[in-house]
Amino acid sequence: MKNSYKQETLKTFLKGLNAEQLEFHLNWWELWARQDQLPPKTDAQGKPWLTWLILGGRGAGKTRTGAEWVRALASAPKAAHEGNSRRIALIAETFGDAREVMVEGISGLLAVHPDEERPIYETTRRRLVWPSGAIAQLFSADEPESLRGPQFSAAWCDELCKWRYGEAAWDMLQFGLRLGKFPQQVVTTTPRPTPLLKRIMAAKTTVVSKSSTRDNSINLAPGFLQTVLGRYEGTRLGRQEIDAEILEDNPNALWQRDVIDQFRVRNCPQLTRIIVAIDPPVSSTRSSDACGIICAGLDDLGHGFVLKDATCHAVRPLEWAQIALRTYHEFDADALVAEVNQGGDMVKTIIAQVNNSVPVKSVRATRGKWVRAEPIATLYAQGKVHHVGALAQLEDQMCDLTSDGKSCGRSPDRVDALVWALTELILAREAGPPRIREF
């Protein structure tokens, strides 16, 4: 809420309005928005900005800010745009994210519009059409080539730091952002120290806004704030996910981002073996650790390729088993590898309940997490492991894993699964002729 309004005074004012007046004021974004949620006038040079970069913690109101910016652009009278065609790109990590967060989410585009301004969502064409004639098209950053060809006058990019092929998708967007007098783009993201984010921040035509989770406390459930702040405040993960700080590598961590970036690839070669590794949680509660699920493959040169991080916070074992099996079938994997320290034969039993034809190899940890991970980190340093695209949350854990066996203050579920996958593929390769895999 803007500082010029006192909360109690505003409540009293709203109570005196009739239904029509109340609806108008409730949809008046400038009345409710914080200063950091309102578009800047110019860049640092006093010229129209190209990129408005909105860095925010979890629940800080980033999505609402992006949606309201698009709403203002698309709903304004056509004459106000001076010939601008109002073709808007909506880009998220996946099509599912674009639909569920940017369009249909609780703070998404359909929710922020009053009835008479609300666009029609044409699901089969993956686009929104406004009564004003503006059109917004949905794109997945996982498919950068889909941005080759279309032209835009504006774009909203959500959670850019999670984009698997961020550099390629961003570059394709820049070529297409060429309609109107002053094409502009808004980026809403929780920050990570990626080269792309640093490049965008360094541009003279970029304006940066920043907000923390606490700034939006009036719109968040008290239980959420109590749990999240109590657990993560003051930690490295909390500084990134709550305070929206851009943290450089932990100098005491086993991995460094520049090493991962150096050997990252967009595509991988033919693979001789593909497995899915599972690090199951100790308990089945909402506060328990996630179930680490990593899919990785091996080429005929003995190099490992990390294909997907399917880690999930499923409450029931059957849920994470189904996700692991979906990943297994998605990549036509050869086997599942699962740690059994906590659950014994539980993992095999649960997998068999869903599909008893899938081979499951049990592995048991006899050494600490750091000791198990050290040989894998060495393989990275030797250039023998490659991430296919960016795997943001996995890489966050890797670059904060310290000698106490924890990452971001917690058990490194994603890293544990990664270590099991690469240990099985590279360090403990079985003898016998490989099966050539097309991927």
C-alpha positions in Angstrom: 0.0 0.0 0.0 1.3 3.5 -0.8 2.6 5.5 2.1 0.1 8.3 1.5 -2.7 6.1 2.7 -3.1 4.9 6.3 -4.7 1.5 6.6 -7.5 2.4 9.0 -8.3 5.6 7.1 -8.6 3.6 3.9 -10.9 1.0 5.5 -13.2 3.7 6.7 -13.2 5.3 3.2 -14.0 2.1 1.5 -16.9 1.3 3.8 -18.6 4.5 2.6 -18.7 3.5 -1.0 -21.5 1.9 -2.9 -21.0 -1.4 -4.8 -20.0 0.2 -8.1 -17.6 2.6 -6.4 -16.1 -0.1 -4.3 -15.5 -2.3 -7.3 -13.7 0.6 -9.1 -11.4 1.2 -6.1 -10.7 -2.5 -5.6 -9.5 -2.7 -9.2 -7.5 0.5 -9.0 -4.0 -1.0 -8.9 -2.2 2.3 -8.2 -4.1 2.7 -5.0 -3.0 -0.6 -3.6 0.5 -1.1 -5.1 3.7 -0.5 -3.3 6.1 1.9 -4.9 8.3 -0.9 -6.1 5.3 -2.4 -7.9 4.7 0.6 -10.1 6.5 1.0 -13.5 9.5 3.3 -13.5 9.2 6.5 -15.7 12.7 6.3 -17.3 16.0 4.5 -17.0 19.0 6.0 -15.3 19.8 8.1 -18.4 16.3 9.7 -18.4 15.3 7.7 -21.4 12.5 5.1 -21.9 13.6 1.9 -20.3 13.8 -1.4 -22.2 13.8 -3.8 -19.3 12.1 -3.5 -15.9 13.7 -6.2 -13.8 11.6 -7.0 -10.7 13.6 -9.0 -8.1 11.5 -10.4 -5.3 11.4 -13.0 -2.6 8.8 -15.7 -2.5 5.3 -14.2 -2.2 6.6 -10.7 -2.6 4.0 -9.8 -5.2 6.1 -10.3 -8.4 3.4 -12.1 -10.3 0.7 -9.5 -9.5 3.1 -6.7 -10.6 3.8 -8.4 -13.9 0.1 -9.1 -14.5 -1.0 -5.6 -13.7 1.6 -4.1 -16.0 0.3 -6.3 -18.9 -3.3 -5.4 -17.9 -2.5 -1.7 -18.1 -0.8 -2.1 -21.4 -3.5 -4.3 -23.0 -6.6 -2.5 -21.6 -5.6 1.0 -22.5 -7.5 2.7 -25.4 -5.8 1.9 -28.7 -5.1 5.6 -29.4 -2.9 5.7 -26.3 -0.3 3.4 -27.9 0.5 5.6 -30.9 0.5 2.9 -33.5 1.8 0.2 -31.2 0.2 -3.1 -32.2 0.1 -4.4 -28.6 1.4 -7.9 -29.4 2.7 -9.2 -26.1 4.8 -12.3 -25.3 4.2 -14.2 -22.1 7.2 -16.4 -21.3 7.6 -18.8 -18.5 9.9 -21.8 -17.8 7.2 -24.2 -19.3 3.8 -23.8 -20.9 2.3 -25.2 -17.8 3.9 -22.4 -15.7 2.7 -19.8 -18.2 -0.8 -21.1 -18.0 -1.0 -21.9 -14.2 0.8 -18.9 -12.9 0.8 -16.0 -15.4 -2.7 -16.6 -16.8 -4.8 -18.7 -14.4 -3.0 -18.1 -11.1 -4.4 -16.3 -8.1 -2.5 -13.2 -9.1 -2.5 -14.0 -12.8 -3.9 -12.1 -15.8 -7.5 -13.5 -15.6 -7.7 -12.7 -11.9 -6.5 -9.1 -12.0 -9.0 -7.9 -14.6 -12.5 -6.6 -13.8 -15.1 -8.5 -15.8 -15.6 -5.9 -18.5 -11.8 -5.8 -19.3 -11.0 -9.5 -18.9 -9.4 -11.1 -21.9 -10.6 -14.4 -23.5 -8.1 -17.2 -23.0 -8.0 -19.3 -26.2 -6.4 -22.4 -24.8 -5.8 -24.2 -28.1 -4.0 -21.2 -29.6 -2.2 -20.4 -26.3 -3.1 -16.8 -26.4 -5.2 -14.1 -24.7 -7.3 -11.7 -26.6 -8.5 -8.4 -25.0 -11.6 -6.4 -25.9 -9.2 -3.6 -26.8 -7.7 -5.8 -29.6 -4.5 -6.5 -27.7 -3.1 -10.1 -28.0 -0.7 -11.9 -25.7 0.8 -15.2 -26.8 2.2 -17.9 -24.4 5.7 -19.3 -24.8 7.8 -21.8 -23.1 11.5 -20.9 -22.4 12.2 -24.6 -22.9 11.5 -24.1 -26.6 13.6 -21.0 -27.5 13.1 -21.6 -31.3 9.4 -20.9 -30.9 10.3 -17.3 -30.4 12.0 -17.2 -33.8 9.6 -15.4 -36.2 6.9 -13.7 -34.0 7.1 -10.0 -33.4 6.2 -8.2 -30.2 5.8 -4.7 -28.7 6.0 -6.0 -25.1 6.9 -9.0 -23.1 6.5 -10.4 -19.6 9.1 -13.0 -18.6 8.4 -14.9 -15.4 11.0 -16.6 -13.2 13.8 -16.1 -15.7 16.4 -17.5 -13.3 14.7 -20.9 -13.6 14.7 -21.0 -17.4 16.6 -24.1 -18.5 17.7 -22.5 -21.8 17.7 -19.0 -20.5 20.3 -17.5 -22.7 18.8 -18.9 -25.9 15.3 -17.9 -25.1 16.2 -14.4 -24.0 18.3 -13.8 -27.2 15.4 -15.0 -29.4 13.0 -12.6 -27.6 15.3 -9.6 -28.1 15.2 -10.2 -31.9 11.4 -10.3 -31.8 10.8 -7.3 -29.6 10.6 -4.8 -32.5 7.1 -3.4 -32.8 6.0 0.1 -31.8 8.0 3.1 -30.8 9.4 1.8 -27.5 9.1 -2.0 -27.0 9.5 -2.9 -23.4 9.8 -6.1 -21.3 9.2 -6.9 -17.7 11.1 -9.6 -15.9 9.7 -11.0 -12.6 12.0 -13.5 -10.8 13.6 -14.6 -7.6 17.2 -13.9 -8.2 20.0 -16.4 -8.7 23.6 -15.4 -9.7 23.2 -16.6 -13.3 25.3 -15.0 -16.1 22.1 -14.0 -17.9 20.7 -12.1 -14.9 24.0 -10.3 -14.4 24.0 -9.3 -18.0 20.5 -7.9 -17.9 21.2 -6.0 -14.7 24.4 -4.4 -16.2 22.5 -3.1 -19.2 22.0 0.7 -19.1 18.5 0.3 -20.4 17.5 -1.8 -17.4 15.7 -0.5 -14.3 15.7 -2.8 -11.2 13.1 -3.0 -8.5 13.5 -5.2 -5.4 11.2 -6.4 -2.7 11.3 -9.0 0.1 8.6 -11.5 1.2 8.1 -9.3 4.3 7.0 -6.3 2.1 3.9 -8.2 1.1 3.0 -9.6 4.6 -0.4 -8.0 4.5 -1.4 -10.3 1.7 0.2 -13.5 3.1 -1.1 -16.1 5.5 0.4 -15.5 9.0 1.2 -19.2 9.2 3.2 -19.0 6.0 5.3 -16.1 7.3 5.8 -17.7 10.7 7.0 -21.0 9.1 9.1 -19.6 6.3 10.7 -16.8 8.3 11.3 -19.0 11.3 13.0 -21.7 9.3 14.9 -19.8 6.7 15.5 -16.2 8.0 19.2 -15.5 8.2 20.3 -18.5 6.1 21.8 -18.3 2.6 18.6 -19.8 1.2 16.5 -17.3 3.1 18.6 -14.3 1.9 17.9 -15.4 -1.7 14.3 -16.7 -1.5 13.0 -14.2 1.1 15.2 -11.1 0.8 15.8 -11.4 -3.0 19.6 -11.1 -2.6 21.8 -12.2 -5.4 24.3 -14.4 -3.6 27.6 -15.4 -5.0 29.1 -18.9 -4.5 29.6 -20.1 -1.0 33.5 -20.3 -0.9 33.3 -23.4 1.3 31.0 -25.3 -1.0 32.0 -28.4 -2.9 30.9 -27.0 -6.3 31.3 -23.6 -8.0 28.9 -22.2 -10.6 31.6 -21.3 -13.1 32.6 -24.9 -13.3 29.1 -26.0 -14.0 28.6 -23.3 -16.5 31.8 -24.1 -18.3 30.7 -27.6 -19.2 27.0 -27.0 -19.6 25.4 -28.1 -22.9 22.2 -27.4 -24.8 21.9 -30.9 -26.2 23.6 -34.2 -25.4 25.0 -36.9 -27.7 23.9 -40.5 -28.1 23.7 -42.1 -24.6 24.6 -45.7 -23.8 22.8 -45.8 -20.5 20.1 -43.7 -18.7 19.0 -44.1 -15.1 16.8 -42.3 -12.6 18.1 -42.0 -9.1 15.9 -41.5 -6.1 16.8 -40.2 -2.6 13.5 -40.8 -0.7 12.5 -38.6 2.3 12.8 -40.1 5.8 9.2 -39.3 6.7 6.0 -38.5 4.9 4.9 -35.2 6.3 4.5 -31.7 4.7 7.5 -30.5 6.7 9.8 -33.4 5.7 12.6 -33.2 3.1 11.8 -33.5 -0.6 12.2 -36.7 -2.5 15.3 -36.2 -4.7 14.8 -37.5 -8.2 17.5 -37.0 -10.8 17.7 -38.4 -14.4 21.2 -38.7 -15.9 22.8 -40.5 -18.8 26.2 -41.8 -19.9 27.8 -41.5 -23.4 30.3 -43.8 -25.0 33.2 -41.6 -23.8 32.3 -42.1 -20.2 30.9 -38.5 -19.7 27.8 -38.0 -17.6 24.8 -35.8 -18.7 22.3 -34.6 -16.1 19.0 -34.6 -18.0 16.4 -33.6 -15.5 15.7 -32.7 -11.9 12.3 -34.1 -11.0 12.6 -33.6 -7.3 9.2 -33.2 -5.6 7.7 -32.4 -2.2 5.2 -35.2 -2.4 3.6 -36.1 1.0 2.7 -39.7 0.2 5.4 -42.2 -1.1 3.1 -43.3 -3.9 3.2 -39.7 -5.3 7.0 -39.5 -5.6 7.0 -43.1 -6.9 4.7 -42.1 -9.7 6.8 -39.0 -10.6 10.0 -41.1 -10.6 8.3 -43.6 -12.9 7.0 -40.9 -15.2 10.6 -39.6 -15.5 11.8 -43.2 -16.2 9.4 -43.5 -19.1 9.9 -40.0 -20.4 13.6 -40.7 -21.0 13.2 -44.4 -21.7 15.6 -45.1 -18.8 17.3 -48.5 -18.1 16.7 -48.6 -14.4 15.9 -46.8 -11.1 18.6 -46.5 -8.5 17.3 -45.8 -5.0 18.9 -45.2 -1.6 17.5 -47.6 1.0 19.2 -46.4 4.2 16.0 -45.2 5.8 13.3 -47.3 4.2 15.0 -50.7 3.5 13.0 -52.5 0.8 10.2 -49.8 1.1 11.3 -48.1 -2.2 11.2 -51.3 -4.2 7.8 -52.2 -2.7 6.3 -48.8 -3.6 7.7 -48.8 -7.1 6.3 -52.3 -7.6 2.9 -51.2 -6.6 2.9 -48.8 -9.5 4.8 -50.8 -12.1 6.5 -54.1 -11.1 8.3 -54.5 -14.4 10.8 -51.6 -13.7 14.2 -52.7 -12.5 15.2 -51.1 -9.2 18.8 -51.2 -7.8 19.2 -50.5 -4.1 22.2 -48.5 -2.9 23.2 -47.9 0.7 25.2 -45.0 2.1 28.1 -46.0 4.3 29.9 -42.7 4.2 28.9 -39.1 4.8 27.3 -36.9 2.2 30.4 -34.7 1.7 32.7 -37.8 1.3 30.3 -39.4 -1.2 30.0 -36.2 -3.2 33.7 -35.4 -3.4 34.5 -37.8 -6.3 31.5 -36.5 -8.2 32.7 -32.9 -7.8 36.1 -34.0 -9.1 34.4 -35.4 -12.2 32.8 -32.0 -12.8 36.1 -30.2 -12.4 37.5 -32.6 -15.0 34.8 -31.7 -17.5 33.3 -35.2 -17.4 29.8 -34.1 -16.3 27.5 -31.8 -18.2 24.2 -30.3 -17.3 21.8 -30.3 -20.2 20.4 -26.8 -19.9 20.1 -25.1 -16.5 18.9 -27.0 -13.4 18.5 -24.0 -11.1 17.4 -25.6 -7.8 19.8 -28.5 -8.1 22.6 -26.1 -8.8 21.7 -23.9 -5.8 22.1 -27.0 -3.6 25.3 -28.0 -5.2 26.9 -24.6 -4.8 26.0 -24.5 -1.1 26.9 -28.0 0.0 29.5 -27.7 2.8 31.5 -30.2 4.9 28.6 -30.5 7.4 26.7 -32.4 4.7 24.0 -29.7 4.5 23.0 -27.3 1.8 21.0 -24.1 2.4 20.7 -25.4 6.0 19.0 -28.7 5.1 19.6 -32.2 3.8 20.6 -31.9 0.1 18.0 -34.2 -1.4 18.6 -33.1 -5.0 22.4 -33.5 -4.6 22.0 -36.9 -2.9 20.1 -38.2 -5.9 22.6 -36.6 -8.3 25.5 -38.3 -6.5 23.8 -41.7 -6.6 23.0 -41.3 -10.4 26.6 -40.3 -11.3 28.2 -42.8 -9.0 26.1 -45.6 -10.7 26.8 -44.3 -14.2 30.5 -43.4 -14.0 32.2 -44.7 -10.8 30.5 -48.1 -10.7 30.0 -48.9 -14.4 29.0 -52.5 -15.0 30.9 -54.4 -17.6 29.2 -55.5 -20.9 28.3 -54.0 -24.2 26.4 -50.6 -24.0 23.0 -50.0 -25.6 23.2 -47.0 -27.9 20.5 -44.5 -27.0 19.1 -41.7 -29.1 18.2 -38.6 -27.1 
